[in-house]
Amino acid sequence: MKVARISLFAALLALTASLTYAQPAVEVRVQNLLDQMTLEEKVGQMTQITLEVVSVGEGPGIREPLMLDRKKLREIILDRGVGALFNVGTHAHSLESWNEIISEIQDVAREGRLKIPVLYGIDAIHGATYTRGATLFPQSIGMASTWNPDLLRLASEITAVEVRASGIPWNFNPVLDSGRQPLWPRLWETFGEDALLTTAMGVAYVKGQEGDANDISAPDRVASCLKHYIGYGHPVSGKDRTPAWVPDHYLRQYILPPYIAAVAAGAHTVMVNSGDINGVPVHINRYLLTDLLRGELGFKGLIDSDYADIAKLYQNHRVAADNKDAVRMAVMAGIDMVMVPADFSFTDDLIALVREGKVPMSRIDEACGRILKLKYQLGLFDNPYPDKSLKARFATPEAAVINLRAAQESLVLLKNEGGILPLKKSAKILVTGPTANRLSVLNGGWTYTWQGNREDLLPKDKLTILKAIAAEAGANRVSFSLGSTYDSEADIAAAVKAAKKADVVVACLGEEPYCETPGNIGDLTLPQSQLDLVLALQKSGKPVVVVLLQGRPRIIRPIVDGARAILLAWLPGMEGGRAIADVLFGDANPSGRLPVTYPRSPNDLVLYDHLWTENTGGTNRFNPQWPFGFGLSYTTFAYSDLKLDKSSAARGEVITASVTVTNTGQVAGLETVQLYLSDLVASIAPPNKRLKGFRKIELAPGESKTVYFTLSGEEMSFIGLDGKPVIEPGEFRVTVADLSSNFTLK
Ligand code: BGC
């Protein structure tokens, strides 16, 4: 009896404690706060300002190391109620410096009437890109080449820790734009041309950032940001932020699926495409932002504008007469927060619009409420300060090991004639070309700076390709001659002379780092001076191994036949030099597969899932340099026994496909098994095939594994002209490697 009474007492105590200490639901806290806020304070929350505005100095004169201007900080936070700051216009800061910057910002926020913490966001797109010494992974196009979502998830988890260790809780990534326009200078920020691969990678990335349960108050998680919703990757001209013409059913078939999945995976924020689709800038497209994203996809989080996109509405798109008109259109279409980025034009105009009754207060409460909710979810109201204990988890040796593995798996071996690779470490090697001895080219844009081209800032302890080759083969066996810069001859004759003394030449070609609009090009072909270098070297009679460091598939047709091996490295990150040397010498077996179609000619940019009319033979033959999904290994794989568990299925029935893969070579290797489905006849011209499943497996020499895939109605459907999924009876073909088998859907 006594025992029972004590436990009742304990239960009562626990109940009282929980009643006293448990926080009310986030929604209640948000409403309480909204009830106390003025219009000015609410619109201030919707305003996002760049860090430079509150830094000491201006423009190129910003003080280094960065110092916050207390007066400006107090003005924007206390007087104007700014809710969010973002990015870095200068360059990466140390972890300590970030901790100080964020603490100072939050100190000022705590002096405010309502003590609302500031939300800081950053582009940590391949690691904590703006924190010195961070673990910088391959860029997304390289991560997609791994076809390994589990590995991307690990990379994303490490990124979340390192960003949060910097005191920053919000990462503007993943980029879910589809990479279906090879000229586009942001192709390397995407996971390639296929919706299924992008979906798998996007979901893995979101979960790595936010955790299984999306509890972003956890000290080592950040809020992710799906961008750039939607259709940004489709500029017809290939130039950044230029028009896209995308029919709704195409958008839903090829572009929307990764967003559907990533919203379902719980991503907390979305950033909007700066461009226009079908003549309507996405920033004012209520159908896309509100009806589709919120209504159909059920997105409940925060919608952020992209950089200066209100101004672009009247300056570039010319759909608004002035800033005020643009603000009204964007806010009423569904934008919650605006990356202004440097003044109060948005804030002042929005306040006036509400006073004039042109924007209802309910819309302001909705947008501001979402921002406050995110701040609560991130735990910022409880503790907005950097967690200093995370320093111990910043750029650890374990993270570098995962990074090296990611870099190795991202490399795509496109050619290896006569098994020239792997090279013997005893060989005399000439290393040449503009990308051989630079770290910046391994990393690309969003690396310490926006453009990623400040070689002088990058860590001195990381290895370029040249240094990594010398470290593995011995410096006395390795020579270097530049041969060509990115776009003009350096000294090709000297490189040819040096080649004569070597056994093999490793020619490192590619692109100078770039980001966004500055990366526009008018020709997808690699600059002539680089092709000339390789052609001259090929004439020397020495075997030439080409290594490509680039963010998009630059055309290299003139040098393909004469090259003995071609290794596409994309932008493999800070361990990229080591990873490339590991693959060249056979310490790692390449397993990357192309996440895009590699074109042969600049005006022939047909993708793998083209319609049948794009491949009718003769002059209209689908003829890429290398197909989507392609990549070689140092071992060989044989496919056999492709089986379907039924040859005909009723609607709603699931078909199971199985296939056996055998490692028929001498070394262990990773193979990505890819299943494609063709709907042979459909009421809208069907694509010749689409990827419907993939699995990356490891096989020891001689080992076989059977891989299973299921095909349900979802895989068999396509989007009709009315924007809805349709399943039509008829014949389908399943293809895995060079095997295929048909089934009939009744
Ligand atoms: C880019 C975004 C980026 C933003 C903030 C814009 O120019 O389009 O991808 O997140 O800047 O840095």
Boltz pocket constraint, residues with backbone or C-beta under 6 A from the ligand:
constraints:
  - pocket:
      binder: B
      contacts: [[A, 87], [A, 123], [A, 172], [A, 227], [A, 271], [A, 306], [A, 307], [A, 516]]
      max_distance: 6.0
